[in-house]
Amino acid sequence: MTIGIILGFLLITLTAVAGFASYYFFNGAFNLKGRRSTSTGERKNPVYGYILASLCAVFGLSFLVVPFSIRTVQAGEVAVVKHLGSAEKIRTAGTYFDLWVTETYDTYDARVQNLNITTMAYSKDAQTMDIVMTVQFQIDSTKAIEIANNYGTLETLSNRIESVTIEKTKSVLSSYSAMTIIETRESISPQVEQTVKDAIDSNYFVQINTVVLTNIDFSDAFEKTVEDKMIAEQEKLKAQYEKETAIVNAEKELEVAKLQAEAKIASAEGDAKAQILAAEAEAQSIKAKSIEIARALGFNIIQTEIVEDGATRIIYDIDFTDKSTDEVLLITEYLKYVEYLDKWDGKLPSVMVGDENAQIIVPAPTE
């Protein structure tokens, strides 16, 4: 465009100069009344006038043709050159010379186009929704002639793409219930994109880059219903959580009580075993004392060796063979006497003297 302006300015300047020059030569050769001048000082050669007039005509004609025939296609654009209305050539970014009288340019934006679409749709369960979506596409520059012949303008092509996109989007959304759309929106948007890409095929001479559902709004009544349902589900989950927590706490308390009971049982069993061991030890002590008393009183002591788990132990028993009952009781009396001596505190027994007898009061052994 700049080149055309410069050439146009130059040509109109040359046309004006040639016109004034030819006028000068013609005006010198003829007087103002149209008669040939006879004055030598005023006579000019009319040939130069004709030449300059011809140049003026050429420059003028060039001014009408050349500047308007220089075309510039900007970066990101593609032009279809029509010869007398018939699309014949494609011009990409650059500067070209095409006669404006016979050649016309239809320019198309070859950059990525952005369509913002707002429409209404229905779900499978007849819930209305307002949809906002974005479609990005780019024309195939090599198919610019087909676009010109089939659609004429880029606006017409965009409107057609928008109509197909709305139709296919409604078709996809109508196969899902409203709750499914809300719960699986992230997976539905790619499905819509693929459906639109399949529908806008090679007959549209464009490349669909992205189709995105940017927003889906349901009616206020339905959104209130969804909100109430979500609140109810949250309350249900909360109640379930509290129930599970109560069960866990109860199980913990039961486990603690069980462990405490087991500990008490173990403690009781330990005490019982300790008492048994103490009793056994005391019995062994009494038996040992009995053996020693019997030995001192002349009883025969029988020794028996027993082997258990590789260890040998000796068991002592008193032989009561040919012994009378009094002799056996003597061992018991001596054993009681020894036990009394072990527990005696050193105090003498109390003596009570009566008229006919005396009683010795032996103090009871202290535990």
C-alpha positions in Angstrom: 0.0 0.0 0.0 2.9 2.4 0.8 4.6 1.6 -2.5 1.4 2.4 -4.4 1.0 5.7 -2.6 4.6 6.7 -3.4 4.2 5.7 -7.1 0.9 7.4 -7.3 2.3 10.7 -5.9 5.3 10.4 -8.3 3.1 9.7 -11.3 0.7 12.5 -10.6 3.6 14.8 -10.1 5.0 13.8 -13.5 1.6 14.1 -15.1 1.3 17.7 -13.8 4.8 18.6 -14.9 4.3 17.1 -18.4 0.9 18.9 -18.6 2.3 22.3 -17.7 5.2 21.8 -20.1 3.0 20.8 -23.0 0.8 23.8 -22.3 3.8 26.1 -22.4 4.9 24.7 -25.7 1.5 24.8 -27.3 0.7 28.3 -25.9 4.0 29.5 -27.5 3.2 28.1 -30.9 -0.3 29.6 -31.0 -1.6 32.8 -29.7 -4.6 33.1 -27.5 -6.9 33.6 -30.5 -5.9 30.3 -32.0 -3.8 31.9 -34.8 -0.3 30.9 -35.4 2.2 33.3 -33.9 4.4 35.2 -36.3 6.6 36.8 -33.8 10.0 35.2 -33.8 10.5 35.7 -30.0 7.2 34.0 -29.3 7.5 31.1 -31.7 8.0 27.6 -30.1 8.4 24.2 -31.6 5.0 22.5 -31.3 6.6 19.0 -31.6 7.8 19.2 -28.0 4.3 20.1 -27.0 2.9 17.0 -28.6 5.6 14.8 -26.9 4.9 16.3 -23.5 1.2 16.0 -24.0 1.7 12.3 -24.8 3.9 11.9 -21.7 1.2 13.6 -19.6 -1.4 11.1 -21.0 0.9 8.2 -20.3 1.7 9.4 -16.7 -2.0 10.1 -16.1 -3.0 6.6 -17.4 -0.2 5.0 -15.3 -1.5 6.9 -12.2 -4.9 5.4 -12.8 -3.5 1.9 -13.2 -0.2 1.3 -11.4 -0.7 2.5 -7.8 -4.1 0.8 -7.4 -2.7 -2.5 -8.9 0.1 -2.9 -6.3 -1.4 -5.1 -3.6 0.1 -6.1 -0.2 -0.9 -9.1 1.8 0.0 -8.8 5.5 1.5 -11.5 7.7 -1.2 -13.8 9.0 -3.5 -13.2 6.0 -4.2 -15.0 2.8 -5.8 -13.4 -0.3 -7.8 -15.0 -3.1 -7.2 -13.3 -6.4 -10.4 -13.1 -8.5 -10.1 -12.5 -12.3 -13.3 -10.9 -13.4 -15.1 -12.5 -10.5 -13.5 -16.0 -10.8 -11.2 -17.1 -8.0 -8.0 -18.2 -9.6 -4.9 -17.6 -7.4 -3.9 -17.5 -3.7 -1.6 -14.8 -2.4 0.2 -15.2 0.9 2.1 -12.5 2.8 4.0 -10.2 0.4 3.6 -7.4 -2.3 2.1 -8.2 -5.7 1.1 -6.4 -8.9 -2.3 -7.4 -10.1 -4.3 -5.1 -12.4 -7.0 -3.6 -10.3 -9.4 -3.3 -13.3 -9.6 -7.1 -13.8 -8.2 -8.5 -10.5 -9.8 -8.2 -7.2 -8.6 -9.4 -3.8 -10.7 -11.3 -1.1 -8.5 -11.3 2.1 -9.0 -13.8 4.9 -7.5 -13.9 8.4 -5.3 -17.0 8.5 -4.6 -16.7 12.2 -6.3 -18.6 15.0 -9.9 -17.6 15.3 -11.7 -17.5 18.6 -15.5 -18.1 18.8 -17.2 -17.4 22.1 -20.6 -19.2 22.0 -23.5 -18.9 24.4 -26.5 -21.1 24.1 -29.1 -23.1 26.0 -29.4 -26.9 26.2 -31.3 -29.7 27.9 -30.1 -32.6 29.9 -31.4 -36.2 29.6 -33.8 -35.5 32.5 -35.1 -32.2 30.9 -33.1 -29.8 33.1 -32.3 -26.6 31.3 -28.8 -25.2 31.3 -27.0 -22.1 29.9 -23.8 -23.0 28.2 -20.7 -20.9 27.5 -18.1 -22.4 25.4 -15.1 -21.4 23.3 -14.0 -22.8 19.9 -10.6 -22.0 18.4 -10.1 -22.8 14.7 -7.7 -21.8 11.9 -8.5 -21.9 8.2 -6.4 -24.0 5.8 -4.6 -21.3 3.7 -4.1 -23.7 0.8 -7.9 -24.1 0.6 -8.6 -20.3 0.5 -10.1 -20.6 -3.0 -12.5 -23.4 -1.8 -13.5 -21.2 1.1 -14.2 -18.3 -1.3 -16.2 -20.4 -3.6 -18.2 -22.2 -0.9 -18.6 -19.7 1.9 -17.6 -16.3 0.4 -16.5 -14.6 3.7 -14.8 -15.8 6.9 -17.8 -14.5 8.8 -20.1 -16.9 7.0 -17.8 -19.8 7.6 -17.6 -18.9 11.3 -21.3 -18.8 11.6 -21.6 -22.2 10.1 -19.0 -23.6 12.5 -20.8 -22.0 15.4 -24.1 -23.7 14.3 -22.5 -27.1 14.0 -20.8 -26.7 17.4 -24.0 -25.8 19.1 -25.9 -28.7 17.5 -23.3 -31.3 18.5 -22.8 -29.9 22.0 -26.6 -30.2 22.6 -26.6 -33.7 21.3 -23.8 -34.8 23.7 -25.3 -33.1 26.7 -28.8 -34.5 26.1 -27.5 -38.0 26.6 -26.5 -37.3 30.3 -28.6 -36.5 33.3 -28.0 -33.1 35.0 -26.3 -34.7 38.1 -24.0 -36.7 35.8 -23.0 -33.5 33.9 -22.2 -31.8 37.2 -20.2 -34.8 38.5 -18.3 -35.6 35.3 -17.9 -32.2 33.6 -14.2 -32.7 33.1 -14.8 -35.9 31.1 -17.7 -34.5 29.1 -15.8 -31.5 27.8 -13.3 -33.6 25.9 -16.2 -35.7 24.5 -17.8 -32.5 23.2 -14.6 -31.4 21.6 -14.1 -34.7 19.8 -17.7 -34.8 18.6 -17.3 -31.2 17.2 -14.0 -32.1 15.5 -15.6 -35.2 13.9 -18.5 -33.1 12.6 -16.4 -30.2 11.2 -14.6 -32.3 8.6 -12.6 -31.4 5.5 -15.6 -29.8 3.9 -15.1 -26.8 6.1 -11.5 -26.3 5.2 -10.5 -25.4 8.7 -8.5 -27.0 11.6 -10.3 -27.1 14.9 -7.8 -26.5 17.7 -9.8 -26.6 20.9 -13.4 -26.8 22.0 -13.9 -26.0 25.7 -17.0 -25.8 27.9 -16.1 -22.8 30.0 -19.3 -22.7 32.0 -22.6 -24.6 32.6 -25.3 -23.0 34.6 -28.5 -24.8 35.6 -31.7 -23.2 36.8 -31.8 -21.7 40.3 -34.4 -24.3 41.5 -32.2 -27.2 40.3 -29.1 -25.7 41.8 -30.9 -25.3 45.1 -31.9 -29.0 44.9 -28.4 -30.0 44.3 -27.2 -27.8 47.1 -29.7 -29.4 49.5 -28.7 -32.9 48.4 -25.0 -32.1 48.9 -25.8 -30.8 52.4 -27.8 -33.9 53.2 -25.0 -36.1 51.9 -22.5 -34.1 54.0 -24.7 -34.6 57.1 -25.0 -38.3 56.3 -21.2 -38.6 56.0 -20.8 -36.6 59.2 -23.2 -38.9 61.0 -21.4 -42.0 59.6 -18.1 -40.6 60.7 -19.4 -39.9 64.2 -20.8 -43.4 64.3 -17.6 -44.9 63.2 -15.7 -42.8 65.6 -18.0 -43.9 68.5 -17.5 -47.5 67.5 -13.7 -47.1 67.4 -13.7 -45.3 70.8 -15.9 -48.0 72.2 -13.6 -50.7 70.8 -10.7 -48.9 72.3 -12.4 -48.7 75.7 -13.4 -52.3 75.5 -9.8 -53.2 74.6 -8.5 -51.1 77.5 -11.0 -52.8 79.9 -10.1 -56.2 78.5 -6.4 -55.5 79.0 -7.1 -54.2 82.5 -9.2 -57.3 83.3 -6.4 -59.5 81.9 -3.9 -57.6 84.0 -6.0 -58.1 87.1 -6.5 -61.8 86.3 -2.7 -62.1 85.7 -2.1 -60.3 89.0 -4.6 -62.5 90.8 -3.0 -65.6 89.2 0.4 -64.3 90.2 -0.8 -63.8 93.7 -2.3 -67.2 93.8 0.8 -68.8 92.4 2.8 -66.8 94.9 0.6 -68.0 97.7 0.9 -71.6 96.4 4.7 -71.3 96.2 4.7 -69.8 99.7 2.5 -72.6 101.0 4.7 -75.1 99.2 7.8 -73.5 100.7 6.3 -73.5 104.1 5.2 -77.1 103.7 8.7 -78.0 102.6 10.1 -76.1 105.6 7.7 -77.9 108.0 8.6 -81.2 106.4 12.3 -80.5 106.8 11.8 -79.6 110.4 9.7 -82.8 110.9 12.5 -84.8 109.4 15.1 -83.3 111.7 12.9 -83.8 114.8 12.2 -87.4 113.7 15.9 -88.0 113.1 16.6 -86.6 116.6 14.0 -88.8 118.2 15.5 -91.9 116.6 13.1 -92.4 113.7 14.5 -94.0 110.5 14.7 -91.6 107.6 14.3 -92.9 104.1 16.1 -91.2 101.2 14.8 -91.5 97.6 16.6 -90.1 94.6 14.4 -88.8 91.7 15.8 -87.7 88.3 13.7 -85.0 86.5 14.8 -83.2 83.3 18.3 -84.3 83.8 18.5 -83.1 87.4 18.6 -85.3 90.5 16.9 -84.4 93.8 16.5 -86.3 97.0 13.2 -86.9 98.8 13.2 -87.6 102.6 10.5 -89.6 104.2 10.0 -90.7 107.9 9.7 -94.5 108.4 6.8 -95.1 110.9 7.2 -98.8 110.8 6.7 -100.4 114.2 6.1 -97.0 115.7 3.2 -96.4 118.1 0.7 -93.6 117.9 2.2 -91.8 120.9 5.6 -91.8 119.2 4.1 -90.3 116.1 2.3 -87.7 118.1 5.6 -86.9 119.8 7.0 -85.5 116.5 3.9 -83.3 116.2 4.3 -81.9 119.7 8.0 -81.2 119.1 7.1 -79.4 115.8 4.6 -77.2 117.6 7.2 -76.4 120.3 9.7 -75.4 117.6 7.2 -73.2 115.9 6.4 -71.6 119.2 10.1 -70.9 119.8 10.4 -69.3 116.4 7.6 -66.9 117.2 8.2 -66.3 121.0 8.9 -62.7 121.9 10.9 -63.6 125.0 8.2 -62.9 127.5 7.5 -65.7 130.1 4.1 -67.2 130.3 1.7 -65.9 132.9 1.0 -68.2 135.9 -2.3 -68.3 137.7 -2.2 -70.1 141.1 -5.5 -71.4 142.6 -6.3 -73.2 145.8 -5.9 -76.6 144.3 -3.8 -76.1 141.1 -1.7 -73.7 139.0 -2.4 -72.6 135.3 0.3 -71.5 132.9 -1.1 -69.2 130.3 1.0 -69.3 127.1 0.6 -66.1 125.1 -0.8 -66.6 121.6 1.8 -66.3 118.9 1.7 -63.0 117.1 1.5 -63.0 113.3 
